[in-house]
Amino acid sequence: MAAIKRICVIDGQGGGIGSAIIARLKNLFEESVEIVALGTNAIATAQMLKAKANRGASGENAIVQTVGEADIIIGPIGIIIAHAMMGEVTPKMAEAVSISPAKKVLLPLSQENILIAGVASLPLPKLIDEIIDKYFRPYHNADG
């Protein structure tokens, strides 16, 4: 399994989901992986930076320009849906995330009128545990 160098965490509104994810990723990888906080707004970015992201930026252009350089993108499913997160996800953002060559790890959390069949409804902390264990811990073990 190839080593990962850069993880982009995308969140909007208050940045709570992204902050929780970043805290867990930092606990796992420490400083061996660069974690970039990409907020759909400045408040979300600030919260993710408080969770110890290495770098952060806000808004459409920052997201569009940065996701192409990521190895993995993680965030709620709304990051690939135009006009999601109360309109904070622009069509350009959703497209950039969708076409990025990075692997996408999407949390099945949505305020939109979208239901994802076959997915168990888990509380956020359990969902983050599952994502870390299934999708990120193998990379950590591959690095030694």
C-alpha positions as CSV (number, residue, x, y, z in Angstrom):
1,M,0.0,0.0,0.0
2,A,1.4,3.3,-1.1
3,A,2.2,5.9,1.6
4,I,0.0,8.9,1.8
5,K,1.4,12.4,2.1
6,R,-1.5,14.8,2.0
7,I,-5.1,14.4,3.4
8,C,-7.6,17.2,2.7
9,V,-10.4,17.4,5.1
10,I,-13.4,19.4,3.8
11,D,-16.2,20.8,6.0
12,G,-18.6,23.7,6.2
13,Q,-20.9,25.5,8.5
14,G,-19.2,25.3,12.0
15,G,-16.5,22.8,11.1
16,G,-17.3,20.4,13.9
17,I,-17.2,17.2,11.7
18,G,-13.9,18.2,10.1
19,S,-12.4,19.1,13.5
20,A,-13.3,15.7,14.9
21,I,-11.8,13.9,11.9
22,I,-8.6,16.0,12.0
23,A,-8.1,15.3,15.8
24,R,-8.3,11.6,15.1
25,L,-6.1,11.7,12.1
26,K,-3.5,13.7,14.0
27,N,-3.6,11.2,16.8
28,L,-3.0,8.4,14.3
29,F,-0.4,10.0,12.0
30,E,1.1,12.7,14.2
31,E,3.3,14.7,11.8
32,S,4.0,12.0,9.3
33,V,1.1,13.2,7.0
34,E,0.1,16.7,6.0
35,I,-3.5,17.4,6.9
36,V,-5.0,20.3,5.0
37,A,-8.2,21.9,6.4
38,L,-10.5,23.2,3.6
39,G,-13.5,25.1,4.8
40,T,-16.4,26.2,2.7
41,N,-16.3,29.2,5.1
42,A,-13.7,30.8,7.4
43,I,-15.4,29.6,10.6
44,A,-15.1,26.0,9.5
45,T,-11.5,26.4,8.6
46,A,-10.7,28.1,11.9
47,Q,-12.2,25.3,13.8
48,M,-10.3,22.7,11.8
49,L,-7.0,24.6,12.3
50,K,-7.7,24.5,16.1
51,A,-7.8,20.7,15.8
52,K,-4.2,20.9,14.6
53,A,-4.5,20.8,10.8
54,N,-1.1,21.6,9.2
55,R,-2.6,24.2,6.9
56,G,-6.0,25.6,6.1
57,A,-7.8,27.7,3.5
58,S,-11.4,28.8,2.9
59,G,-13.8,29.1,0.0
60,E,-14.4,27.9,-3.5
61,N,-11.0,28.8,-5.1
62,A,-9.0,27.3,-2.2
63,I,-10.9,24.0,-2.5
64,V,-10.9,23.9,-6.3
65,Q,-7.1,24.5,-6.4
66,T,-6.1,22.2,-3.5
67,V,-8.1,19.0,-3.9
68,G,-6.1,18.0,-7.0
69,E,-3.0,17.7,-4.9
70,A,-4.5,15.4,-2.3
71,D,-3.9,11.7,-1.8
72,I,-7.1,11.4,0.1
73,I,-10.1,13.7,0.6
74,I,-12.4,13.2,3.5
75,G,-15.7,14.9,4.5
76,P,-19.4,14.6,4.6
77,I,-21.1,13.4,1.4
78,G,-22.3,16.9,0.7
79,I,-18.9,17.9,-0.6
80,I,-19.7,16.2,-3.9
81,I,-23.3,17.6,-4.1
82,A,-23.7,21.1,-5.6
83,H,-25.6,23.5,-3.3
84,A,-25.3,21.1,-0.3
85,M,-24.5,22.3,3.3
86,M,-27.2,25.1,3.1
87,G,-25.7,26.2,-0.2
88,E,-22.1,26.4,0.9
89,V,-20.9,23.8,-1.6
90,T,-20.8,25.5,-5.0
91,P,-21.1,23.5,-8.2
92,K,-17.3,24.2,-8.9
93,M,-16.4,22.8,-5.4
94,A,-18.5,19.7,-5.9
95,E,-17.0,19.1,-9.4
96,A,-13.4,19.6,-8.2
97,V,-13.8,17.1,-5.4
98,S,-15.5,14.6,-7.7
99,I,-12.9,14.8,-10.5
100,S,-9.9,14.9,-8.2
101,P,-7.7,11.8,-8.6
102,A,-7.6,11.5,-4.8
103,K,-9.4,8.7,-3.0
104,K,-12.6,10.1,-1.4
105,V,-13.8,8.9,2.0
106,L,-17.3,10.3,2.4
107,L,-19.3,10.3,5.6
108,P,-22.9,9.4,5.0
109,L,-24.1,12.5,6.8
110,S,-26.4,14.8,4.9
111,Q,-28.9,17.6,5.6
112,E,-30.0,17.3,2.1
113,N,-33.0,15.2,1.0
114,I,-30.8,12.3,0.2
115,L,-30.9,8.8,1.7
116,I,-28.1,6.3,1.2
117,A,-29.5,2.8,1.1
118,G,-27.5,0.0,2.8
119,V,-25.6,2.3,5.2
120,A,-26.0,1.9,8.9
121,S,-26.9,5.1,10.8
122,L,-24.1,5.5,13.4
123,P,-23.4,8.4,15.8
124,L,-20.6,10.6,14.5
125,P,-17.9,9.4,16.9
126,K,-18.5,5.8,16.0
127,L,-18.6,6.7,12.3
128,I,-15.2,8.4,12.6
129,D,-13.8,5.4,14.5
130,E,-14.9,3.1,11.7
131,I,-13.5,5.3,9.0
132,I,-10.1,5.7,10.8
133,D,-9.9,1.9,11.4
134,K,-11.0,0.8,8.0
135,Y,-9.5,3.5,5.7
136,F,-6.6,5.1,7.5
137,R,-5.0,2.7,9.9
138,P,-3.8,0.4,7.1
139,Y,-1.8,3.4,5.7
140,H,-0.3,4.0,9.1
141,N,0.8,0.4,9.5
142,A,2.2,0.4,5.9
143,D,4.5,3.3,6.9
144,G,5.8,1.4,9.8
